[in-house]
Amino acid sequence: MLSEPRSGRLASWGNALLAGFVAPDDAALAIVGEDAVHRVEGLPGESGPVGLTLALGRLRALGATGLRVALPAPGHPLGLSGPPEFNARALDAEEAVVCHGAALGLVPEVYEAGPDGDLHVEVLWHCLPVREAPPADVPSLGEAERELAEALRDATAVLSRLDVAGSGPVAEAAVDAYRARAERGREVLAPGYPPRAVRVLELAQRVGLLISVAYESGHGGAVSASEMAARTEALRPVERTARRAQVAAYNSFVEERERGGR
């Protein structure tokens, strides 16, 4: 399921902080979210792991003017620019943040800590060198919005024909959870992002929900091998398009500033 990635929160609120839209403590609180703590290790000039507020300040001092997201998958290095060592680590985590203005990237390591019965999630971001080059396969916001609408329309037709749109308790719970988040007024992106980015990200997340429901609902009405193959083929490009749209939305802050729009 394409939920809110930690790299998205870090890039979104980190960008707002770097641009002066939010205070350091507010940005750090939003990035941590429901996790217990986030730390960053491997920062130049730091001998050990440091907290988010210090880390973001250090990245600014090192020349970072913005943060981009990468959401790679096997065969699709979405948002990455190398080197291979960083790409491999990002692919293993399925996400990363790449600094604009500084040849550094951040990859999260997520783990549980604490005694049995009182476990909590901690995140350690590994700071590594990256290649300063255009990120792979990231569309513009306009391209992402068009592609997502087309992919969703085509996939919906196939999934409806195969009766795999999703139904039953699993689907209902997923939809209810999404609606609950929306009703809480959750900020999809941090202050300073263009309205179109919010719209594209919301659509990409809704599409991710539909993909998850379709997979979790089993084979639905797709009982033959050919129908199951058609179902998979219908979902795969939509998931890829939704990931591209997510990255385009998160990265739009940097793209706008590069064009002089900020």
C-alpha positions as CSV (number, residue, x, y, z in Angstrom):
1,M,0.0,0.0,0.0
2,L,1.3,3.5,-0.9
3,S,0.9,5.1,2.5
4,E,2.8,8.1,3.7
5,P,6.5,7.2,3.5
6,R,8.9,8.4,6.2
7,S,11.1,9.9,3.5
8,G,8.1,11.9,2.4
9,R,7.6,13.4,5.8
10,L,11.3,14.2,6.1
11,A,11.5,15.8,2.7
12,S,8.2,17.7,3.1
13,W,8.8,19.2,6.5
14,G,12.5,19.5,5.9
15,N,11.8,21.6,2.9
16,A,9.4,23.8,4.9
17,L,12.1,24.3,7.5
18,L,14.9,25.1,5.1
19,A,12.6,27.7,3.4
20,G,11.7,29.3,6.7
21,F,8.0,28.3,6.7
22,V,8.1,26.3,10.0
23,A,10.2,26.3,13.2
24,P,12.8,23.5,13.8
25,D,11.0,21.9,16.6
26,D,7.7,21.8,14.7
27,A,9.4,20.2,11.7
28,A,11.0,17.6,13.8
29,L,7.8,16.7,15.6
30,A,5.9,16.4,12.2
31,I,8.7,14.2,10.8
32,V,8.7,11.8,13.8
33,G,5.0,11.4,13.6
34,E,3.9,8.3,15.6
35,D,7.4,7.0,15.9
36,A,9.3,7.3,19.2
37,V,12.5,9.0,17.9
38,H,14.4,9.7,14.7
39,R,18.2,10.1,14.7
40,V,20.7,10.7,11.8
41,E,24.1,9.0,11.7
42,G,27.0,9.5,9.3
43,L,26.7,13.3,9.0
44,P,29.9,15.0,8.0
45,G,31.3,16.8,11.1
46,E,29.4,14.6,13.6
47,S,31.0,11.7,15.4
48,G,27.8,9.8,16.2
49,P,24.0,9.9,15.7
50,V,22.3,13.2,16.3
51,G,18.7,14.4,16.6
52,L,16.6,15.7,13.7
53,T,16.8,19.3,14.6
54,L,20.6,19.3,14.7
55,A,20.8,17.1,11.6
56,L,18.7,19.4,9.5
57,G,20.7,22.4,10.7
58,R,23.9,20.6,9.7
59,L,22.6,19.7,6.3
60,R,21.8,23.4,5.7
61,A,25.3,24.3,6.8
62,L,26.7,21.8,4.3
63,G,24.8,23.5,1.5
64,A,21.5,21.7,1.3
65,T,18.8,24.0,0.0
66,G,16.1,21.3,-0.5
67,L,15.2,17.6,-0.1
68,R,13.9,15.2,-2.7
69,V,12.3,11.8,-2.2
70,A,13.2,8.5,-3.9
71,L,10.8,5.5,-3.9
72,P,12.7,2.8,-5.8
73,A,11.4,-0.7,-6.5
74,P,13.2,-3.6,-8.2
75,G,13.9,-2.6,-11.8
76,H,12.7,1.0,-11.2
77,P,15.3,3.3,-9.5
78,L,12.7,6.0,-9.1
79,G,14.2,9.3,-7.8
80,L,17.8,7.9,-7.5
81,S,20.9,9.2,-9.1
82,G,23.6,6.9,-7.7
83,P,26.2,5.8,-6.8
84,P,25.3,2.1,-6.8
85,E,26.1,1.7,-3.1
86,F,23.5,4.3,-2.2
87,N,21.0,3.0,-4.7
88,A,21.3,-0.5,-3.3
89,R,20.6,0.7,0.2
90,A,17.7,2.8,-0.8
91,L,16.2,-0.1,-2.8
92,D,16.5,-2.3,0.2
93,A,14.6,0.3,2.3
94,E,12.2,1.1,-0.6
95,E,12.7,4.8,0.1
96,A,15.3,7.5,0.6
97,V,15.8,11.3,0.7
98,V,18.4,13.1,-1.5
99,C,19.7,16.5,-0.7
100,H,19.6,19.3,-3.3
101,G,22.7,21.5,-3.0
102,A,24.7,18.9,-1.1
103,A,25.9,15.5,-2.4
104,L,24.3,13.6,0.5
105,G,21.4,11.2,0.9
106,L,19.5,9.7,3.8
107,V,18.2,6.1,4.0
108,P,16.0,5.1,7.0
109,E,16.5,2.0,9.1
110,V,13.4,1.2,11.0
111,Y,13.4,-1.1,14.0
112,E,11.4,-1.8,17.2
113,A,12.9,-1.1,20.6
114,G,11.8,-1.5,24.3
115,P,10.7,-4.4,26.5
116,D,8.0,-6.9,25.5
117,G,4.6,-5.4,25.8
118,D,6.0,-1.9,25.4
119,L,7.7,-1.8,22.0
120,H,8.1,1.4,20.1
121,V,9.4,2.3,16.7
122,E,12.7,4.1,16.3
123,V,14.3,5.3,13.0
124,L,18.0,5.7,12.3
125,W,18.7,7.7,9.1
126,H,22.0,6.7,7.5
127,C,23.7,9.7,5.7
128,L,25.7,8.6,2.7
129,P,27.3,10.3,-0.3
130,V,25.2,10.6,-3.5
131,R,25.9,11.5,-7.1
132,E,24.9,15.0,-8.1
133,A,22.7,14.2,-11.1
134,P,19.1,14.5,-12.2
135,P,16.9,11.9,-10.3
136,A,15.7,8.9,-12.3
137,D,12.2,8.9,-13.9
138,V,10.6,11.7,-11.9
139,P,7.8,13.4,-13.9
140,S,6.5,16.9,-13.5
141,L,3.4,17.5,-11.5
142,G,1.3,18.0,-14.6
143,E,2.6,14.8,-16.2
144,A,2.1,12.8,-13.0
145,E,-1.5,14.0,-12.7
146,R,-2.4,13.1,-16.3
147,E,-0.6,9.7,-16.1
148,L,-2.3,8.9,-12.8
149,A,-5.8,9.7,-14.1
150,E,-5.2,7.6,-17.3
151,A,-3.8,4.6,-15.4
152,L,-6.5,4.7,-12.9
153,R,-9.2,4.8,-15.6
154,D,-7.7,1.9,-17.5
155,A,-7.1,-0.3,-14.4
156,T,-10.6,0.4,-13.0
157,A,-12.1,-1.0,-16.2
158,V,-10.0,-4.2,-16.1
159,L,-10.5,-4.7,-12.3
160,S,-14.2,-4.1,-12.6
161,R,-14.5,-6.7,-15.3
162,L,-12.6,-9.2,-13.2
163,D,-14.5,-8.4,-10.0
164,V,-11.4,-7.5,-8.0
165,A,-12.2,-4.0,-6.9
166,G,-12.3,-5.2,-3.3
167,S,-15.0,-6.0,-0.9
168,G,-15.6,-7.5,2.5
169,P,-14.2,-6.7,5.9
170,V,-10.6,-6.1,4.8
171,A,-11.7,-3.6,2.1
172,E,-14.1,-1.9,4.4
173,A,-11.5,-1.5,7.2
174,A,-9.0,0.0,4.8
175,V,-11.5,2.5,3.4
176,D,-12.6,3.4,7.0
177,A,-9.0,4.0,8.0
178,Y,-8.4,6.3,5.1
179,R,-11.5,8.3,5.8
180,A,-10.6,8.6,9.5
181,R,-7.2,10.0,8.6
182,A,-8.8,12.5,6.2
183,E,-11.4,13.6,8.7
184,R,-8.7,14.4,11.2
185,G,-7.5,17.2,8.9
186,R,-4.1,15.6,8.4
187,E,-1.7,17.9,6.6
188,V,-0.8,16.0,3.4
189,L,2.2,18.2,2.8
190,A,4.0,20.8,4.9
191,P,3.5,24.6,4.4
192,G,4.9,26.1,1.2
193,Y,3.9,23.4,-1.3
194,P,1.8,24.3,-4.3
195,P,-1.8,23.3,-4.1
196,R,-1.4,21.1,-7.2
197,A,1.1,19.0,-5.3
198,V,-1.4,18.4,-2.5
199,R,-4.0,17.3,-5.0
200,V,-1.6,14.9,-6.8
201,L,-0.4,13.4,-3.6
202,E,-3.9,12.9,-2.3
203,L,-4.9,11.1,-5.5
204,A,-1.7,9.0,-5.5
205,Q,-2.4,7.9,-1.9
206,R,-6.1,7.1,-2.7
207,V,-4.9,5.0,-5.7
208,G,-2.4,3.2,-3.4
209,L,-5.3,2.4,-1.1
210,L,-7.3,0.9,-4.0
211,I,-4.2,-1.2,-5.0
212,S,-3.8,-2.5,-1.5
213,V,-7.5,-3.4,-1.2
214,A,-7.4,-5.2,-4.6
215,Y,-4.4,-7.3,-3.5
216,E,-5.7,-8.0,-0.1
217,S,-9.1,-9.1,-1.3
218,G,-7.6,-12.2,-3.0
219,H,-8.3,-13.1,-6.5
220,G,-11.9,-11.8,-6.5
221,G,-13.7,-13.0,-9.5
222,A,-10.5,-13.7,-11.4
223,V,-10.6,-17.5,-11.2
224,S,-8.7,-18.5,-14.3
225,A,-4.9,-18.2,-14.7
226,S,-5.4,-15.8,-17.6
227,E,-7.7,-13.6,-15.5
228,M,-5.3,-13.6,-12.5
229,A,-2.5,-12.6,-14.9
230,A,-4.6,-9.8,-16.3
231,R,-5.4,-8.6,-12.8
232,T,-1.7,-8.5,-11.9
233,E,-0.9,-6.7,-15.2
234,A,-3.6,-4.2,-14.5
235,L,-2.3,-3.3,-11.0
236,R,1.4,-3.2,-11.7
237,P,1.5,-0.1,-13.9
238,V,-1.0,1.7,-11.7
239,E,1.2,1.1,-8.7
240,R,4.3,2.3,-10.6
241,T,2.4,5.4,-11.8
242,A,1.2,6.2,-8.2
243,R,4.8,6.0,-6.9
244,R,6.0,8.3,-9.6
245,A,3.1,10.7,-8.7
246,Q,4.1,10.6,-5.0
247,V,7.7,11.5,-5.8
248,A,6.6,14.3,-8.1
249,A,4.5,15.8,-5.4
250,Y,7.1,15.6,-2.7
251,N,9.8,16.9,-5.0
252,S,7.8,19.8,-6.4
253,F,9.0,22.1,-3.7
254,V,12.5,21.8,-4.9
255,E,11.5,22.0,-8.6
256,E,9.5,25.2,-8.0
257,R,12.4,26.9,-6.2
258,E,14.8,25.8,-9.0
259,R,12.5,27.5,-11.6
260,G,12.4,30.6,-9.4
261,G,8.9,30.1,-8.3
262,R,9.8,30.5,-4.6
